[in-house]
């Protein structure tokens, strides 16, 4: 028996998808990069609050599905992604208010 076959047997006993695990790990890294960019630039350009909210709700549905239909340790990655997207939403709201307050209007309406 090769080590690859042994690994396949271990993964089969754990009953999770390594591809789902990899996908959510990559998503988590992307959300961390997005949060870092927001913290560093303190700007919201290139972000959409609607998009962030839709993704957040999608992750919430994923968490509910994992809890009731397919519980495994990948649920922890779902929850981490929910938290990361929520942080990104909060940063968007904070910096969008800051951007609007410091926006310089080149003319005034009379």
Secondary structure, 3 states (H helix, E strand, C coil): CCHHHHHHHHHHHHCCCHHHHHHHHHHHHHHHHHHHHHHHHCCCCCCCHHHHHHHHHHHHHHHHHHHHCCCCCCHHHHHHHHHHHHHHHHHHHHHHHHHHHCCCCCCCCC
